[in-house]
């Protein structure tokens, strides 16, 4: 055996070392890629866990502090539809909800009006715009309970907070994590809008708790329209005089002169819709109407007008409600 068999050629040594270096670089790259994949999977799992925990915690309570940042000024119509489906079994589809810009004594009210006993939920914009979001939610749910009792039980009592109301109130509080109560505690907000003050000069000015002072949000002096007026006249008999009002209130009220308001009222009337005409022209006009609508029986009554003796008032009424052209 020759000695040359135990040695490699220089060219073969360089190729071998180059191959080893490439293999080591590839193995190192694979190890780095595996570590990167593990780190990325860990971050994805953490994000998924955080999102799932947040999504699970959001519906836990309708008055959670997080809602103040996510939706500080919610749409009351969207809330009404959501609460109707979630808590009131979809029974309030025919009930309307709207803001009341002038209601300052209470945060909300449920009204029943109209021939068909229409139901309307009204929320106080002046009071609730000063309160947190949770007060809006709880006030809306409070009035929706009244609306639900009206729709299902025909209960029209605004102050009815009996066993039925309390049962629904406790049920919703348990499901939604709310704190619906019978009466609100927005006394500071209510007093903020009571800028018109009157004080009595009689004996009641020395009696608790009001000391003869009446505070109101509108410029309406105490009088016979108040339900306590008769009792006040019998027990005190004093007269009220205004002692406080908003700044520059009189100047704002004097911007429109009374004569201008009187002229506006006198210029608006039903006579403006009809041109100047005599009794003959008006009678002919009505006869033309009768000819045009053949199926209508029109009754004409001529009566003497006390204010203007030279003219006649013509009263007419359409008896049949269907016209045949």
BAZA-179409 format. One record per residue (C-alpha): x, y, z; residue in three letters; residue number from 1. Coordinates in Angstrom, 3 decimals. Example, Ala and Ser with C-alpha at 12.3 -4.5 7.8 and 13.67 -1.06 7.14 Angstrom:
<atoms>
<atom east="12.300" north="-4.500" up="7.800" type="Ala" seq="1"/>
<atom east="13.670" north="-1.060" up="7.140" type="Ser" seq="2"/>
</atoms>
This chain:
<atoms>
<atom east="0.000" north="0.000" up="0.000" type="Unk" seq="1"/>
<atom east="1.321" north="3.391" up="-0.974" type="Unk" seq="2"/>
<atom east="1.423" north="6.386" up="1.384" type="Unk" seq="3"/>
<atom east="-0.534" north="8.431" up="-1.058" type="Unk" seq="4"/>
<atom east="-3.649" north="6.392" up="-0.218" type="Unk" seq="5"/>
<atom east="-3.776" north="7.888" up="3.359" type="Unk" seq="6"/>
<atom east="-3.947" north="11.549" up="2.305" type="Unk" seq="7"/>
<atom east="-6.630" north="13.556" up="0.577" type="Unk" seq="8"/>
<atom east="-6.032" north="16.013" up="-2.094" type="Unk" seq="9"/>
<atom east="-6.316" north="19.726" up="-1.231" type="Unk" seq="10"/>
<atom east="-9.280" north="20.197" up="-3.537" type="Unk" seq="11"/>
<atom east="-11.272" north="17.419" up="-1.875" type="Unk" seq="12"/>
<atom east="-10.563" north="18.863" up="1.613" type="Unk" seq="13"/>
<atom east="-11.944" north="22.258" up="0.694" type="Unk" seq="14"/>
<atom east="-15.104" north="20.732" up="-0.742" type="Unk" seq="15"/>
<atom east="-15.636" north="18.677" up="2.417" type="Unk" seq="16"/>
<atom east="-15.239" north="21.662" up="4.740" type="Unk" seq="17"/>
<atom east="-17.549" north="23.734" up="2.604" type="Unk" seq="18"/>
<atom east="-20.211" north="21.026" up="2.755" type="Unk" seq="19"/>
<atom east="-19.881" north="20.797" up="6.545" type="Unk" seq="20"/>
<atom east="-20.243" north="24.568" up="6.930" type="Unk" seq="21"/>
<atom east="-23.360" north="24.592" up="4.789" type="Unk" seq="22"/>
<atom east="-24.899" north="21.771" up="6.809" type="Unk" seq="23"/>
<atom east="-24.189" north="23.584" up="10.059" type="Unk" seq="24"/>
<atom east="-25.687" north="26.834" up="8.760" type="Unk" seq="25"/>
<atom east="-28.803" north="25.020" up="7.567" type="Unk" seq="26"/>
<atom east="-29.230" north="23.260" up="10.924" type="Unk" seq="27"/>
<atom east="-28.796" north="26.560" up="12.765" type="Unk" seq="28"/>
<atom east="-31.394" north="28.221" up="10.511" type="Unk" seq="29"/>
<atom east="-33.828" north="25.385" up="11.162" type="Unk" seq="30"/>
<atom east="-33.387" north="25.741" up="14.915" type="Unk" seq="31"/>
<atom east="-34.017" north="29.500" up="14.717" type="Unk" seq="32"/>
<atom east="-37.134" north="28.930" up="12.647" type="Unk" seq="33"/>
<atom east="-38.497" north="26.455" up="15.176" type="Unk" seq="34"/>
<atom east="-37.961" north="28.912" up="18.026" type="Unk" seq="35"/>
<atom east="-39.663" north="31.657" up="16.030" type="Unk" seq="36"/>
<atom east="-42.635" north="29.430" up="15.312" type="Unk" seq="37"/>
<atom east="-42.981" north="28.544" up="18.989" type="Unk" seq="38"/>
<atom east="-42.882" north="32.205" up="20.020" type="Unk" seq="39"/>
<atom east="-45.468" north="33.212" up="17.417" type="Unk" seq="40"/>
<atom east="-47.833" north="30.399" up="18.452" type="Unk" seq="41"/>
<atom east="-47.521" north="31.465" up="22.070" type="Unk" seq="42"/>
<atom east="-48.414" north="35.074" up="21.303" type="Unk" seq="43"/>
<atom east="-51.396" north="34.007" up="19.188" type="Unk" seq="44"/>
<atom east="-52.686" north="31.820" up="22.012" type="Unk" seq="45"/>
<atom east="-52.311" north="34.670" up="24.488" type="Unk" seq="46"/>
<atom east="-54.198" north="37.074" up="22.187" type="Unk" seq="47"/>
<atom east="-56.974" north="34.534" up="21.665" type="Unk" seq="48"/>
<atom east="-57.238" north="33.951" up="25.400" type="Unk" seq="49"/>
<atom east="-57.372" north="37.679" up="26.147" type="Unk" seq="50"/>
<atom east="-60.013" north="38.301" up="23.453" type="Unk" seq="51"/>
<atom east="-62.121" north="35.382" up="24.636" type="Unk" seq="52"/>
<atom east="-61.915" north="36.527" up="28.249" type="Unk" seq="53"/>
<atom east="-62.928" north="40.065" up="27.277" type="Unk" seq="54"/>
<atom east="-65.809" north="38.865" up="25.141" type="Unk" seq="55"/>
<atom east="-67.022" north="36.673" up="27.966" type="Unk" seq="56"/>
<atom east="-66.766" north="39.491" up="30.510" type="Unk" seq="57"/>
<atom east="-68.629" north="42.132" up="28.439" type="Unk" seq="58"/>
<atom east="-72.135" north="40.640" up="28.627" type="Unk" seq="59"/>
<atom east="-71.758" north="39.936" up="32.326" type="Unk" seq="60"/>
<atom east="-73.208" north="43.332" up="33.293" type="Unk" seq="61"/>
<atom east="-74.937" north="46.084" up="31.341" type="Unk" seq="62"/>
<atom east="-73.531" north="48.707" up="33.692" type="Unk" seq="63"/>
<atom east="-69.900" north="47.637" up="33.640" type="Unk" seq="64"/>
<atom east="-67.392" north="50.496" up="33.754" type="Unk" seq="65"/>
<atom east="-65.919" north="49.304" up="30.459" type="Unk" seq="66"/>
<atom east="-69.066" north="50.399" up="28.633" type="Unk" seq="67"/>
<atom east="-68.300" north="54.002" up="29.540" type="Unk" seq="68"/>
<atom east="-65.288" north="53.782" up="27.218" type="Unk" seq="69"/>
<atom east="-66.707" north="51.480" up="24.540" type="Unk" seq="70"/>
<atom east="-70.079" north="53.179" up="24.063" type="Unk" seq="71"/>
<atom east="-70.471" north="56.274" up="26.265" type="Unk" seq="72"/>
<atom east="-73.379" north="57.731" up="24.221" type="Unk" seq="73"/>
<atom east="-75.508" north="54.808" up="23.053" type="Unk" seq="74"/>
<atom east="-78.449" north="54.995" up="20.684" type="Unk" seq="75"/>
<atom east="-81.604" north="54.657" up="22.786" type="Unk" seq="76"/>
<atom east="-83.528" north="53.065" up="19.905" type="Unk" seq="77"/>
<atom east="-80.889" north="50.345" up="19.489" type="Unk" seq="78"/>
<atom east="-80.877" north="49.738" up="23.258" type="Unk" seq="79"/>
<atom east="-84.674" north="49.572" up="23.280" type="Unk" seq="80"/>
<atom east="-84.738" north="46.903" up="20.558" type="Unk" seq="81"/>
<atom east="-82.010" north="44.901" up="22.295" type="Unk" seq="82"/>
<atom east="-83.683" north="45.024" up="25.722" type="Unk" seq="83"/>
<atom east="-87.099" north="44.257" up="24.240" type="Unk" seq="84"/>
<atom east="-85.800" north="41.005" up="22.752" type="Unk" seq="85"/>
<atom east="-83.646" north="40.091" up="25.744" type="Unk" seq="86"/>
<atom east="-85.884" north="40.901" up="28.718" type="Unk" seq="87"/>
<atom east="-89.448" north="41.573" up="27.522" type="Unk" seq="88"/>
<atom east="-90.072" north="38.711" up="25.071" type="Unk" seq="89"/>
<atom east="-90.595" north="41.078" up="22.109" type="Unk" seq="90"/>
<atom east="-93.864" north="42.446" up="23.531" type="Unk" seq="91"/>
<atom east="-92.894" north="46.118" up="23.155" type="Unk" seq="92"/>
<atom east="-92.659" north="46.330" up="19.373" type="Unk" seq="93"/>
<atom east="-95.506" north="48.876" up="19.214" type="Unk" seq="94"/>
<atom east="-94.015" north="51.100" up="21.938" type="Unk" seq="95"/>
<atom east="-91.990" north="54.159" up="20.944" type="Unk" seq="96"/>
<atom east="-88.999" north="55.643" up="22.749" type="Unk" seq="97"/>
<atom east="-87.711" north="59.194" up="22.385" type="Unk" seq="98"/>
<atom east="-85.826" north="61.967" up="24.137" type="Unk" seq="99"/>
<atom east="-87.675" north="64.739" up="25.957" type="Unk" seq="100"/>
<atom east="-85.713" north="68.022" up="25.846" type="Unk" seq="101"/>
<atom east="-87.932" north="69.802" up="28.403" type="Unk" seq="102"/>
<atom east="-88.478" north="67.177" up="31.119" type="Unk" seq="103"/>
<atom east="-86.404" north="68.195" up="34.151" type="Unk" seq="104"/>
<atom east="-88.276" north="66.778" up="37.176" type="Unk" seq="105"/>
<atom east="-87.931" north="63.062" up="36.398" type="Unk" seq="106"/>
<atom east="-85.426" north="61.001" up="34.449" type="Unk" seq="107"/>
<atom east="-88.045" north="59.097" up="32.493" type="Unk" seq="108"/>
<atom east="-91.762" north="58.567" up="32.091" type="Unk" seq="109"/>
<atom east="-94.073" north="56.086" up="30.391" type="Unk" seq="110"/>
<atom east="-97.057" north="57.813" up="28.762" type="Unk" seq="111"/>
<atom east="-100.355" north="56.306" up="27.668" type="Unk" seq="112"/>
<atom east="-102.280" north="58.560" up="25.304" type="Unk" seq="113"/>
<atom east="-104.466" north="58.476" up="22.249" type="Unk" seq="114"/>
<atom east="-107.687" north="56.761" up="21.342" type="Unk" seq="115"/>
<atom east="-105.871" north="53.479" up="20.846" type="Unk" seq="116"/>
<atom east="-103.988" north="53.845" up="24.148" type="Unk" seq="117"/>
<atom east="-100.624" north="54.347" up="22.500" type="Unk" seq="118"/>
<atom east="-97.623" north="53.815" up="24.765" type="Unk" seq="119"/>
<atom east="-94.552" north="56.025" up="24.675" type="Unk" seq="120"/>
<atom east="-91.351" north="55.933" up="26.734" type="Unk" seq="121"/>
<atom east="-89.722" north="59.347" up="27.146" type="Unk" seq="122"/>
<atom east="-86.279" north="59.964" up="28.613" type="Unk" seq="123"/>
<atom east="-85.090" north="63.267" up="30.040" type="Unk" seq="124"/>
<atom east="-82.315" north="64.676" up="27.885" type="Unk" seq="125"/>
<atom east="-81.401" north="67.483" up="30.350" type="Unk" seq="126"/>
<atom east="-80.973" north="65.092" up="33.295" type="Unk" seq="127"/>
<atom east="-79.448" north="62.010" up="31.678" type="Unk" seq="128"/>
<atom east="-76.874" north="63.912" up="29.653" type="Unk" seq="129"/>
<atom east="-75.245" north="64.815" up="32.990" type="Unk" seq="130"/>
<atom east="-75.244" north="61.236" up="34.272" type="Unk" seq="131"/>
<atom east="-73.124" north="58.146" up="33.461" type="Unk" seq="132"/>
<atom east="-74.219" north="55.622" up="30.859" type="Unk" seq="133"/>
<atom east="-75.448" north="53.138" up="33.465" type="Unk" seq="134"/>
<atom east="-78.102" north="55.605" up="34.667" type="Unk" seq="135"/>
<atom east="-79.474" north="55.830" up="31.126" type="Unk" seq="136"/>
<atom east="-79.620" north="52.036" up="30.861" type="Unk" seq="137"/>
<atom east="-81.340" north="51.588" up="34.228" type="Unk" seq="138"/>
<atom east="-83.820" north="54.412" up="33.587" type="Unk" seq="139"/>
<atom east="-84.727" north="52.943" up="30.200" type="Unk" seq="140"/>
<atom east="-85.259" north="49.487" up="31.703" type="Unk" seq="141"/>
<atom east="-87.366" north="51.000" up="34.504" type="Unk" seq="142"/>
<atom east="-89.743" north="52.657" up="32.040" type="Unk" seq="143"/>
<atom east="-89.811" north="49.574" up="29.821" type="Unk" seq="144"/>
<atom east="-91.141" north="47.595" up="32.785" type="Unk" seq="145"/>
<atom east="-94.008" north="50.093" up="33.052" type="Unk" seq="146"/>
<atom east="-94.633" north="49.743" up="29.316" type="Unk" seq="147"/>
<atom east="-94.589" north="45.935" up="29.591" type="Unk" seq="148"/>
<atom east="-97.154" north="45.983" up="32.409" type="Unk" seq="149"/>
<atom east="-99.343" north="48.296" up="30.329" type="Unk" seq="150"/>
<atom east="-99.134" north="46.095" up="27.236" type="Unk" seq="151"/>
<atom east="-99.701" north="42.816" up="29.079" type="Unk" seq="152"/>
<atom east="-101.819" north="43.854" up="32.082" type="Unk" seq="153"/>
<atom east="-103.309" north="47.206" up="30.897" type="Unk" seq="154"/>
<atom east="-101.749" north="48.868" up="33.943" type="Unk" seq="155"/>
<atom east="-101.769" north="52.645" up="33.361" type="Unk" seq="156"/>
<atom east="-100.637" north="53.741" up="36.825" type="Unk" seq="157"/>
<atom east="-97.358" north="55.674" up="36.477" type="Unk" seq="158"/>
<atom east="-96.586" north="55.250" up="40.185" type="Unk" seq="159"/>
<atom east="-97.408" north="51.544" up="40.277" type="Unk" seq="160"/>
<atom east="-94.363" north="49.844" up="41.793" type="Unk" seq="161"/>
<atom east="-96.192" north="46.902" up="43.256" type="Unk" seq="162"/>
<atom east="-95.358" north="43.180" up="43.333" type="Unk" seq="163"/>
<atom east="-95.509" north="42.782" up="39.539" type="Unk" seq="164"/>
<atom east="-93.148" north="45.656" up="38.913" type="Unk" seq="165"/>
<atom east="-90.754" north="44.502" up="41.644" type="Unk" seq="166"/>
<atom east="-90.695" north="40.946" up="40.301" type="Unk" seq="167"/>
<atom east="-89.635" north="42.102" up="36.838" type="Unk" seq="168"/>
<atom east="-87.173" north="44.556" up="38.361" type="Unk" seq="169"/>
<atom east="-85.441" north="41.842" up="40.415" type="Unk" seq="170"/>
<atom east="-85.490" north="39.452" up="37.447" type="Unk" seq="171"/>
<atom east="-83.689" north="41.905" up="35.151" type="Unk" seq="172"/>
<atom east="-81.251" north="42.970" up="37.871" type="Unk" seq="173"/>
<atom east="-80.280" north="39.331" up="38.364" type="Unk" seq="174"/>
<atom east="-79.890" north="38.597" up="34.648" type="Unk" seq="175"/>
<atom east="-78.160" north="41.800" up="33.543" type="Unk" seq="176"/>
<atom east="-76.251" north="42.771" up="36.679" type="Unk" seq="177"/>
<atom east="-78.085" north="46.118" up="36.821" type="Unk" seq="178"/>
<atom east="-79.338" north="48.045" up="39.850" type="Unk" seq="179"/>
<atom east="-82.778" north="49.213" up="38.760" type="Unk" seq="180"/>
<atom east="-84.610" north="50.970" up="41.590" type="Unk" seq="181"/>
<atom east="-88.068" north="52.403" up="42.143" type="Unk" seq="182"/>
<atom east="-86.993" north="56.068" up="42.348" type="Unk" seq="183"/>
<atom east="-83.979" north="57.893" up="40.982" type="Unk" seq="184"/>
<atom east="-81.534" north="59.925" up="43.038" type="Unk" seq="185"/>
<atom east="-80.702" north="62.692" up="40.549" type="Unk" seq="186"/>
<atom east="-81.585" north="65.444" up="43.024" type="Unk" seq="187"/>
<atom east="-78.581" north="67.614" up="42.243" type="Unk" seq="188"/>
<atom east="-79.354" north="67.561" up="38.520" type="Unk" seq="189"/>
<atom east="-83.012" north="68.407" up="39.159" type="Unk" seq="190"/>
<atom east="-82.067" north="71.372" up="41.366" type="Unk" seq="191"/>
<atom east="-79.640" north="72.590" up="38.722" type="Unk" seq="192"/>
<atom east="-82.515" north="73.369" up="36.344" type="Unk" seq="193"/>
<atom east="-84.738" north="74.982" up="39.018" type="Unk" seq="194"/>
<atom east="-83.638" north="78.524" up="38.276" type="Unk" seq="195"/>
<atom east="-86.955" north="80.330" up="38.922" type="Unk" seq="196"/>
<atom east="-87.604" north="80.933" up="42.650" type="Unk" seq="197"/>
<atom east="-90.593" north="82.409" up="44.501" type="Unk" seq="198"/>
<atom east="-90.932" north="83.120" up="48.223" type="Unk" seq="199"/>
<atom east="-94.082" north="83.508" up="50.299" type="Unk" seq="200"/>
<atom east="-94.433" north="86.435" up="52.688" type="Unk" seq="201"/>
<atom east="-96.814" north="84.542" up="54.989" type="Unk" seq="202"/>
<atom east="-96.239" north="82.313" up="58.023" type="Unk" seq="203"/>
<atom east="-95.014" north="79.397" up="55.878" type="Unk" seq="204"/>
<atom east="-91.701" north="81.185" up="55.315" type="Unk" seq="205"/>
<atom east="-90.718" north="80.054" up="58.830" type="Unk" seq="206"/>
<atom east="-91.782" north="76.416" up="58.367" type="Unk" seq="207"/>
<atom east="-89.656" north="73.477" up="57.382" type="Unk" seq="208"/>
<atom east="-88.601" north="72.053" up="55.002" type="Unk" seq="209"/>
<atom east="-89.130" north="74.628" up="52.228" type="Unk" seq="210"/>
<atom east="-89.396" north="77.845" up="54.269" type="Unk" seq="211"/>
<atom east="-91.951" north="79.253" up="51.848" type="Unk" seq="212"/>
<atom east="-89.670" north="78.919" up="48.765" type="Unk" seq="213"/>
<atom east="-90.895" north="77.365" up="45.517" type="Unk" seq="214"/>
<atom east="-88.284" north="76.432" up="42.889" type="Unk" seq="215"/>
<atom east="-89.195" north="75.623" up="39.311" type="Unk" seq="216"/>
<atom east="-87.519" north="75.020" up="35.982" type="Unk" seq="217"/>
<atom east="-90.111" north="77.101" up="34.116" type="Unk" seq="218"/>
<atom east="-91.316" north="80.632" up="34.700" type="Unk" seq="219"/>
<atom east="-94.712" north="79.698" up="36.175" type="Unk" seq="220"/>
<atom east="-95.659" north="81.414" up="39.404" type="Unk" seq="221"/>
<atom east="-97.471" north="79.406" up="42.112" type="Unk" seq="222"/>
<atom east="-101.215" north="79.611" up="41.684" type="Unk" seq="223"/>
<atom east="-104.555" north="77.777" up="41.672" type="Unk" seq="224"/>
<atom east="-103.281" north="75.231" up="39.141" type="Unk" seq="225"/>
<atom east="-101.036" north="73.693" up="41.807" type="Unk" seq="226"/>
<atom east="-102.653" north="70.847" up="43.754" type="Unk" seq="227"/>
<atom east="-101.316" north="72.229" up="47.052" type="Unk" seq="228"/>
<atom east="-102.597" north="75.783" up="46.479" type="Unk" seq="229"/>
<atom east="-105.902" north="75.387" up="48.355" type="Unk" seq="230"/>
<atom east="-104.148" north="73.967" up="51.401" type="Unk" seq="231"/>
<atom east="-101.603" north="76.781" up="51.315" type="Unk" seq="232"/>
<atom east="-104.291" north="79.453" up="51.165" type="Unk" seq="233"/>
<atom east="-106.116" north="77.895" up="54.086" type="Unk" seq="234"/>
<atom east="-103.055" north="77.414" up="56.318" type="Unk" seq="235"/>
<atom east="-100.927" north="80.405" up="55.303" type="Unk" seq="236"/>
<atom east="-102.691" north="82.812" up="52.953" type="Unk" seq="237"/>
<atom east="-99.498" north="84.614" up="51.958" type="Unk" seq="238"/>
<atom east="-98.551" north="85.828" up="48.496" type="Unk" seq="239"/>
<atom east="-95.565" north="84.693" up="46.460" type="Unk" seq="240"/>
<atom east="-93.065" north="87.085" up="44.942" type="Unk" seq="241"/>
<atom east="-90.215" north="86.144" up="42.631" type="Unk" seq="242"/>
<atom east="-86.777" north="86.366" up="44.204" type="Unk" seq="243"/>
<atom east="-84.511" north="84.672" up="41.635" type="Unk" seq="244"/>
<atom east="-84.344" north="83.953" up="37.902" type="Unk" seq="245"/>
<atom east="-81.678" north="83.161" up="35.288" type="Unk" seq="246"/>
<atom east="-79.239" north="85.883" up="34.343" type="Unk" seq="247"/>
<atom east="-80.465" north="88.198" up="31.551" type="Unk" seq="248"/>
<atom east="-83.798" north="86.337" up="31.493" type="Unk" seq="249"/>
<atom east="-85.900" north="89.514" up="31.157" type="Unk" seq="250"/>
<atom east="-83.740" north="90.855" up="28.351" type="Unk" seq="251"/>
<atom east="-84.188" north="87.648" up="26.378" type="Unk" seq="252"/>
<atom east="-87.952" north="87.724" up="26.880" type="Unk" seq="253"/>
<atom east="-88.153" north="91.366" up="25.735" type="Unk" seq="254"/>
<atom east="-86.480" north="90.656" up="22.411" type="Unk" seq="255"/>
<atom east="-89.873" north="89.827" up="20.959" type="Unk" seq="256"/>
<atom east="-92.303" north="92.650" up="21.647" type="Unk" seq="257"/>
<atom east="-95.840" north="91.774" up="22.740" type="Unk" seq="258"/>
<atom east="-97.255" north="93.814" up="19.857" type="Unk" seq="259"/>
<atom east="-95.328" north="91.692" up="17.356" type="Unk" seq="260"/>
<atom east="-96.611" north="88.493" up="18.926" type="Unk" seq="261"/>
<atom east="-100.165" north="89.882" up="18.867" type="Unk" seq="262"/>
<atom east="-99.856" north="90.771" up="15.200" type="Unk" seq="263"/>
<atom east="-98.568" north="87.292" up="14.388" type="Unk" seq="264"/>
<atom east="-101.492" north="85.678" up="16.176" type="Unk" seq="265"/>
<atom east="-104.052" north="87.964" up="14.541" type="Unk" seq="266"/>
<atom east="-102.613" north="87.379" up="11.079" type="Unk" seq="267"/>
<atom east="-102.907" north="83.612" up="11.342" type="Unk" seq="268"/>
<atom east="-106.386" north="82.172" up="10.991" type="Unk" seq="269"/>
<atom east="-108.647" north="80.059" up="8.874" type="Unk" seq="270"/>
<atom east="-109.863" north="83.131" up="6.977" type="Unk" seq="271"/>
<atom east="-106.393" north="83.534" up="5.484" type="Unk" seq="272"/>
<atom east="-106.873" north="80.320" up="3.554" type="Unk" seq="273"/>
<atom east="-109.940" north="81.780" up="1.806" type="Unk" seq="274"/>
<atom east="-109.910" north="84.930" up="-0.252" type="Unk" seq="275"/>
<atom east="-112.306" north="87.863" up="0.358" type="Unk" seq="276"/>
<atom east="-115.720" north="86.713" up="-0.742" type="Unk" seq="277"/>
<atom east="-119.380" north="87.379" up="-0.097" type="Unk" seq="278"/>
<atom east="-121.966" north="84.929" up="1.010" type="Unk" seq="279"/>
<atom east="-123.083" north="84.383" up="-2.598" type="Unk" seq="280"/>
<atom east="-119.574" north="83.503" up="-3.812" type="Unk" seq="281"/>
<atom east="-118.987" north="81.212" up="-0.860" type="Unk" seq="282"/>
<atom east="-122.339" north="79.546" up="-1.442" type="Unk" seq="283"/>
<atom east="-121.526" north="79.013" up="-5.106" type="Unk" seq="284"/>
<atom east="-118.145" north="77.585" up="-4.145" type="Unk" seq="285"/>
<atom east="-119.795" north="75.056" up="-1.863" type="Unk" seq="286"/>
<atom east="-122.309" north="74.177" up="-4.538" type="Unk" seq="287"/>
<atom east="-119.427" north="73.499" up="-6.928" type="Unk" seq="288"/>
<atom east="-117.893" north="71.220" up="-4.311" type="Unk" seq="289"/>
<atom east="-121.183" north="69.393" up="-4.021" type="Unk" seq="290"/>
<atom east="-121.350" north="68.975" up="-7.782" type="Unk" seq="291"/>
<atom east="-117.776" north="67.688" up="-7.921" type="Unk" seq="292"/>
<atom east="-118.378" north="65.155" up="-5.140" type="Unk" seq="293"/>
<atom east="-121.776" north="63.760" up="-6.070" type="Unk" seq="294"/>
<atom east="-121.893" north="61.242" up="-3.232" type="Unk" seq="295"/>
<atom east="-121.436" north="63.810" up="-0.469" type="Unk" seq="296"/>
<atom east="-124.353" north="65.413" up="1.370" type="Unk" seq="297"/>
<atom east="-123.325" north="68.952" up="2.326" type="Unk" seq="298"/>
<atom east="-125.370" north="70.840" up="4.879" type="Unk" seq="299"/>
<atom east="-125.136" north="74.626" up="4.836" type="Unk" seq="300"/>
<atom east="-126.096" north="76.797" up="7.776" type="Unk" seq="301"/>
<atom east="-126.246" north="80.578" up="7.551" type="Unk" seq="302"/>
<atom east="-125.866" north="82.271" up="10.895" type="Unk" seq="303"/>
<atom east="-125.553" north="85.915" up="11.868" type="Unk" seq="304"/>
<atom east="-122.015" north="87.002" up="12.731" type="Unk" seq="305"/>
<atom east="-121.967" north="89.113" up="15.887" type="Unk" seq="306"/>
<atom east="-118.631" north="90.816" up="15.221" type="Unk" seq="307"/>
<atom east="-119.356" north="91.883" up="11.642" type="Unk" seq="308"/>
<atom east="-123.036" north="92.421" up="10.936" type="Unk" seq="309"/>
<atom east="-122.489" north="92.885" up="7.213" type="Unk" seq="310"/>
<atom east="-121.182" north="89.385" up="6.608" type="Unk" seq="311"/>
<atom east="-122.455" north="85.906" up="7.170" type="Unk" seq="312"/>
<atom east="-120.702" north="82.889" up="8.569" type="Unk" seq="313"/>
<atom east="-121.228" north="79.761" up="6.568" type="Unk" seq="314"/>
<atom east="-120.852" north="76.502" up="8.390" type="Unk" seq="315"/>
<atom east="-120.703" north="73.357" up="6.409" type="Unk" seq="316"/>
<atom east="-120.054" north="69.749" up="7.261" type="Unk" seq="317"/>
<atom east="-119.488" north="66.695" up="5.136" type="Unk" seq="318"/>
<atom east="-121.727" north="63.930" up="6.402" type="Unk" seq="319"/>
<atom east="-120.714" north="61.073" up="4.135" type="Unk" seq="320"/>
<atom east="-117.073" north="60.066" up="4.335" type="Unk" seq="321"/>
<atom east="-116.881" north="58.585" up="0.838" type="Unk" seq="322"/>
<atom east="-116.706" north="60.709" up="-2.265" type="Unk" seq="323"/>
<atom east="-117.698" north="59.449" up="-5.669" type="Unk" seq="324"/>
<atom east="-115.905" north="61.390" up="-8.366" type="Unk" seq="325"/>
</atoms>
